[in-house]
Amino acid sequence: MGEGFAALGAVPVMAIGVAFFAALYFGFGGAVWLLTRRVLPALGIGHPLDPRPLPPGQLRRELLASCGSVLVFGLGLVVPWALLRLGWARFAAEPSPPRVLAEIVALFLWNELHFYLHHRLLHTRPLRRFHALHHRSRTPTPFSTYAFHPVEALMLGSVPLLPMLLHDFSFAALASLPVLSIALNALGHSNYTLAAPPRRGWPAAADRHQLHHARYHGNYGFLLPGLDRRLGTAAAEAADDAGGTRAP
């Protein structure tokens, strides 16, 4: 399958990329919205972190901004395609299942580091204006996931490039990266918690990220809290004080 991808022309690659990222965004965003707005509340499982209603127009704004990000991510698929066509990167030939699994884990950990570093950069004075669009959602939703300025989308969408230059990954491992990212990101922006007190570790990712949206500073990590803890940027372990102030 990887060889077939590399053999495509640039225009089909970009068309497939746009369709792929649109399916991921609307599929996972819609599923998590339905799960946290209908299914889990009806079953009495978990609860919203910030129960306040969304401001008028928030969902429309998020959807419009996310459509722009889908275009950036989808059209940007031509860059890793070009690395393959130029011979600067290659797909692994007939990788074993253990190798694919190990590569998925490695890419997940790289994504954690890449997201943290770029997220921190987006909170610096030169770049914060690009991140402001995402932070207009004081109460995040699953549709906030791709609600980025194009500059932010370009930064976050660069995650597979360096690994591809350093290692011959399997096509399956590379394809799993955006799938895992949007699935976990939609849950992280769900404004809904299943975590029991004291809400620590990866089950409390939504708690930490909701608090990040409420306060603006701190909790810059993706799913795992380790980098925030080690680098002194952990805002809190839970989002009970969702009404906290934000410093733009």
C-alpha positions as CSV (number, residue, x, y, z in Angstrom):
1,M,0.0,0.0,0.0
2,G,2.9,2.4,0.8
3,E,4.3,1.8,-2.7
4,G,0.9,2.7,-4.2
5,F,0.9,6.0,-2.3
6,A,4.3,7.0,-3.4
7,A,3.4,6.2,-7.0
8,L,0.5,8.6,-7.1
9,G,0.7,12.0,-8.6
10,A,0.7,15.2,-6.5
11,V,-2.9,16.2,-7.2
12,P,-4.4,12.8,-6.3
13,V,-2.3,12.7,-3.1
14,M,-3.6,16.1,-2.0
15,A,-7.2,15.1,-2.9
16,I,-6.9,12.0,-0.9
17,G,-5.4,13.9,2.0
18,V,-8.2,16.4,2.1
19,A,-10.8,13.6,2.1
20,F,-8.9,11.7,4.7
21,F,-8.5,14.5,7.2
22,A,-12.1,15.6,6.6
23,A,-13.3,12.1,7.4
24,L,-11.2,12.0,10.6
25,Y,-12.4,15.4,11.8
26,F,-16.1,15.0,11.2
27,G,-16.1,11.3,12.1
28,F,-14.3,11.5,15.4
29,G,-15.7,14.9,16.3
30,G,-19.2,13.9,15.6
31,A,-18.8,10.6,17.5
32,V,-17.3,12.2,20.6
33,W,-20.0,15.0,20.5
34,L,-22.7,12.3,20.4
35,L,-21.0,10.2,23.1
36,T,-20.5,13.1,25.6
37,R,-23.7,15.0,24.8
38,R,-26.2,12.2,24.6
39,V,-25.0,8.6,25.3
40,L,-22.9,9.0,28.5
41,P,-25.2,11.5,30.2
42,A,-28.1,9.3,29.5
43,L,-26.3,6.4,31.1
44,G,-25.2,8.5,34.1
45,I,-21.5,8.0,33.3
46,G,-19.2,11.0,33.9
47,H,-20.1,14.6,33.7
48,P,-19.3,17.9,31.9
49,L,-16.3,19.8,33.2
50,D,-17.8,23.2,32.5
51,P,-21.6,23.0,32.4
52,R,-22.1,26.5,31.0
53,P,-23.8,26.8,27.5
54,L,-21.6,27.5,24.6
55,P,-21.5,31.1,23.4
56,P,-23.6,31.8,20.2
57,G,-21.7,31.1,17.1
58,Q,-18.9,29.0,18.7
59,L,-19.6,25.8,16.8
60,R,-20.0,27.6,13.5
61,R,-16.6,29.3,14.0
62,E,-14.9,26.1,15.0
63,L,-16.3,24.3,12.0
64,L,-15.2,27.0,9.6
65,A,-11.7,27.2,11.1
66,S,-11.4,23.4,11.1
67,C,-12.3,23.3,7.4
68,G,-9.2,25.5,6.8
69,S,-7.1,23.2,8.9
70,V,-8.4,20.2,6.9
71,L,-7.2,21.9,3.7
72,V,-3.8,22.6,5.3
73,F,-3.3,19.0,6.5
74,G,-4.7,17.4,3.4
75,L,-2.8,19.6,0.9
76,G,0.3,19.3,3.1
77,L,0.3,15.5,2.6
78,V,2.2,16.4,-0.6
79,V,5.3,17.1,1.5
80,P,5.9,13.6,2.9
81,W,4.9,12.3,-0.5
82,A,7.7,14.5,-2.0
83,L,10.2,13.1,0.5
84,L,9.3,9.6,-0.7
85,R,9.5,10.6,-4.4
86,L,12.9,12.3,-3.9
87,G,14.3,9.3,-2.1
88,W,14.8,11.2,1.1
89,A,12.5,8.8,2.9
90,R,11.3,5.3,2.4
91,F,8.6,3.0,3.6
92,A,9.8,-0.2,5.4
93,A,9.5,-3.3,3.2
94,E,7.2,-6.0,4.7
95,P,7.5,-4.9,8.3
96,S,6.6,-7.4,11.0
97,P,3.6,-6.7,13.3
98,P,5.9,-6.2,16.3
99,R,7.9,-3.6,14.3
100,V,4.7,-1.8,13.3
101,L,3.5,-1.7,16.9
102,A,6.9,-0.4,18.1
103,E,6.8,2.3,15.4
104,I,3.3,3.4,16.5
105,V,4.5,3.7,20.1
106,A,7.6,5.6,19.0
107,L,5.5,8.0,16.8
108,F,3.0,8.5,19.7
109,L,5.8,9.5,22.0
110,W,7.3,11.8,19.4
111,N,3.9,13.4,18.9
112,E,3.8,14.1,22.6
113,L,7.1,15.9,22.4
114,H,6.4,17.7,19.1
115,F,3.0,18.9,20.4
116,Y,4.4,20.2,23.7
117,L,7.2,22.1,22.0
118,H,5.1,23.7,19.4
119,H,2.3,24.4,21.8
120,R,4.8,26.2,24.1
121,L,6.0,28.2,21.0
122,L,2.4,29.2,20.2
123,H,2.1,30.7,23.6
124,T,5.1,33.0,23.2
125,R,4.6,36.7,22.3
126,P,5.6,36.4,18.6
127,L,3.2,33.5,17.8
128,R,0.4,33.8,20.3
129,R,-1.7,35.8,17.8
130,F,-1.9,32.7,15.7
131,H,-3.0,30.6,18.6
132,A,-5.7,33.1,19.7
133,L,-8.2,31.6,17.3
134,H,-8.0,28.2,19.0
135,H,-8.3,29.8,22.4
136,R,-11.5,31.7,21.5
137,S,-13.2,28.4,22.7
138,R,-13.0,29.0,26.4
139,T,-15.1,25.9,26.8
140,P,-13.7,23.4,24.2
141,T,-15.8,21.0,22.2
142,P,-14.7,18.0,20.0
143,F,-15.0,20.3,17.1
144,S,-12.4,22.7,18.6
145,T,-9.8,20.0,17.7
146,Y,-8.8,21.4,14.3
147,A,-10.0,25.0,15.0
148,F,-6.5,26.5,14.1
149,H,-5.1,29.5,12.3
150,P,-3.3,28.2,9.2
151,V,0.1,28.9,10.7
152,E,-0.7,26.8,13.7
153,A,-2.0,24.0,11.4
154,L,1.3,24.1,9.5
155,M,3.3,23.8,12.7
156,L,1.3,21.0,14.2
157,G,1.0,19.2,10.9
158,S,4.8,18.9,10.5
159,V,4.9,16.0,13.1
160,P,5.8,13.1,10.7
161,L,8.5,14.9,8.7
162,L,11.6,14.5,10.9
163,P,10.8,10.9,11.9
164,M,10.5,10.0,8.2
165,L,13.9,11.5,7.5
166,L,15.5,9.5,10.3
167,H,13.9,6.0,10.0
168,D,12.1,3.9,7.4
169,F,8.6,3.6,9.0
170,S,5.9,1.3,7.9
171,F,3.0,2.8,6.0
172,A,0.6,1.5,8.6
173,A,2.5,3.2,11.5
174,L,2.6,6.6,9.7
175,A,-1.1,6.3,8.7
176,S,-2.0,5.5,12.3
177,L,-0.5,8.8,13.6
178,P,-3.2,11.2,12.4
179,V,-5.9,8.7,13.4
180,L,-4.6,8.4,17.0
181,S,-4.1,12.1,17.1
182,I,-7.6,13.2,16.1
183,A,-9.2,10.5,18.2
184,L,-7.3,11.5,21.4
185,N,-7.6,15.2,20.6
186,A,-11.4,15.0,20.2
187,L,-11.6,13.3,23.6
188,G,-9.2,15.8,25.1
189,H,-11.4,18.7,23.8
190,S,-14.7,17.0,24.9
191,N,-15.1,19.0,28.1
192,Y,-16.2,15.8,29.7
193,T,-14.6,13.7,32.3
194,L,-14.8,10.0,33.2
195,A,-11.8,10.2,35.5
196,A,-12.4,9.6,39.2
197,P,-10.7,11.9,41.8
198,P,-7.9,12.8,42.1
199,R,-7.9,12.7,38.3
200,R,-4.3,12.0,37.4
201,G,-2.4,10.6,34.5
202,W,-3.7,10.0,30.9
203,P,-7.4,9.4,32.0
204,A,-7.5,13.1,33.1
205,A,-6.3,14.5,29.7
206,A,-9.6,16.2,29.1
207,D,-9.6,17.7,32.6
208,R,-6.1,19.2,32.0
209,H,-6.8,20.5,28.6
210,Q,-10.2,22.1,29.6
211,L,-8.3,23.9,32.3
212,H,-5.7,25.0,29.8
213,H,-8.5,26.6,27.7
214,A,-10.0,28.2,30.8
215,R,-6.7,29.6,32.1
216,Y,-4.7,29.9,28.9
217,H,-1.4,29.2,30.6
218,G,-0.1,25.8,31.7
219,N,-0.9,22.2,30.7
220,Y,0.7,22.4,27.3
221,G,1.0,18.6,26.8
222,F,-1.1,16.4,24.6
223,L,-2.2,13.2,26.4
224,L,0.4,12.5,29.0
225,P,1.2,14.9,31.9
226,G,4.9,14.0,32.2
227,L,6.4,16.9,30.2
228,D,4.3,19.5,32.0
229,R,5.3,18.0,35.4
230,R,9.0,17.9,34.6
231,L,9.2,21.3,33.0
232,G,7.1,23.1,35.6
233,T,4.1,23.9,33.4
234,A,1.4,21.8,35.0
235,A,-1.5,24.1,35.9
236,A,-3.4,21.5,37.9
237,E,-4.6,18.0,37.9
238,A,-8.3,18.7,37.6
239,A,-10.5,21.3,35.9
240,D,-13.0,21.9,38.7
241,D,-12.2,25.6,38.7
242,A,-13.2,26.0,35.1
243,G,-14.1,29.6,35.6
244,G,-10.5,30.6,36.2
245,T,-9.2,33.7,34.5
246,R,-7.4,33.7,31.2
247,A,-4.3,35.7,30.4
248,P,-4.4,36.4,26.6
